[in-house]
Amino acid sequence: MLVSIHPPEGICHNRYFLIDQLKDLGYTEDSFGKRTNEMTLPELQQIYINLEYQRETALKG
């Protein structure tokens, strides 16, 4: 049985898409110095959700 050590292509695409989106928002690393290209997909997703929420809240307020 062969087991791939690489994530499925879609996951990589999603990671790089989010890294680019976060970069456009000015976010390249967290407060501990961990860069976005070192983060997992769930970490990137949560950061993106948080930043979008903050942006929408600022626009309303």
Secondary structure, DSSP 4 states (H G I P E B T S, - for coil): ----SSPPHHHHHHHHHHHHHHHHTT--B-TTS-BGGGS-HHHHHHHHHHHHHHHHHHHH-
